[in-house]
Amino acid sequence: MAKKIVVAIDGPAGAGKSTIARRLALKLGFLYIDTGAMYRAVALWALRAGVDLADIHRLEQLAHAADIRLSDGGRRVELNGEDVSAAIREPDMAQAASKVSAVAPVRRALVEKQRAMADTHSVVMEGRDIGSVVFPDAEVKIFLDASEEIRARRRLQDLAEKGYPAAVEEVAREIRERDQRDRGRAEAPLVQCPDAAYLDSSGLTIDQVEQAILKLIRDRTSNGKDFAR
Ligand code: C5P
């Protein structure tokens, strides 16, 4: 039977994980799983339901009950049957997701869902803890990074494209704050696994990043020929 492959991409905000993960999944015929979208969906539900982001028990209940579906190559995110693809990308949702994701029982609930999603398919999964916690045995692990300035500029452009203009200093501060929280939390902090390949995308085009990762996948999966899609 063809082997299922997990390509795990972790890294800080704005490193380019989503763009590259989506492209790779399309190219390889794998499922693309944006785990950040899942934390954002739980945060959105909590905010709409008026749940205090410090109320661990209610957050845990929501994370378990959330029916989150990712489709259309990662573009469509549904929460309990509603299309929340745009709502979870509103500027405040990044910080809210970062707060919700520091809650250990929320992480456990979502990690369970993430593992189930990869049960039947090869996947490209991106987030902060994919190589360290969700799939410590992933065939390919990448830690994608970029300079603070480049990451802030990418996020700025992202926001502008979605109709949310902002100042670069403000965006840089937001990213710094979020990364500090993500790196400093007790549960599944953002770290580079010792067996992950470090890739700094600052001076690279998206094609160069893609080529570098495809080479890694080939090297680590018997030339990439025998995996299930
Ligand atoms: O990747 P994205 O920026 O959409 O993630 C939003 C937030 O969700 C991150 O800042 C992080 O706090 C959290 N997250 C996480 N673990 C993941 C994916 C995202 O803690 N695997």
Residues whose N, C-alpha, C, O or C-beta is under 5 A from the ligand:
A	BS01	C5P	A13 T35 G36 A37 Y39 A94 A97 S98 S101 E126 G127 R128 D129 R178 D182
